[in-house]
């Protein structure tokens, strides 16, 4: 799968197609949260999808970006989003790579692509948060020059999900 190609979207892909990758992402997050002891409603992935679509403009130009990774067959095997939190700061959201595309450098490429878009947008800093059990991202961010922060940052998750605050790790990178 080394011939995965990235697409920076000017508009949203077909809803069913994007829902496929986002559903996998949300199901993994819910699974991990339940393993942490949170009593998460099994319908949470569906409500998270609805919330994404309600706010999807935040992840398209000029306010943000959506990058997808496609297999040689055209299947979406990864995604990553960014939205502006202010005039100088972008927040990385929803980076996810399917199991069959893991280990191919796709996650790294999705972060680097969003970083390039952020620079073109004139942003000076990127931030991200991730849950403690998301060891993949906690390992990858520092390899890409992100620094783990000692104090919380008011990310979307920090503001929308206060119960997760003790379990979040925050990363930042000046670009």
C-alpha positions, 0 to 999 in steps of 0.5 A: 500500500505504498502507493496511497495518494493524498487529496486535499479537498476543496469540497466534501467527498460524497457523504456515504464515502466520508461517513465510512472512514469517520464511522471507523474513527468514531467507533475506535474512539468510543471503544477506547473511551469505554475501555477507560471506564466511560459509560458511552452510549453505543449511539455516540458514533452516529451523533458524532457524525451528525455533529461533524456534518453540522460543522463540516464547513469548519474543515474546508477552505478558507477556515480549515482543511480536510485531507483524505488518503486513498488506496490504489483502488480509490477507497478512503483509507485515512483522513485528517482535518484542521480548523482555525481556532484563531488568526494564527492557530489551527487545530488538528482533528480526526486523524485516522488511518485504517488498519490495512493502511497502518505502517505505510506512513499515511498518518505522517503524510496526513499530518504533514499535508495539513501542516503545509496547508496551515502554512499557506493559510498564514497560520503560525501554530498547530495544536492537537489533543489526543486521549491517553490510550491513543498511543499511536498519536502520542508517539507520532506527534513528537516525531513530527516536531510537536511538543507535548504541553504541560498545561491544557489548551482550549481545544475543541475537545477540551471545551466540548467534553470536560469529562475527558480533560484529565485524559487528554494530552496536548501537543503544539508546533510552531510552523 
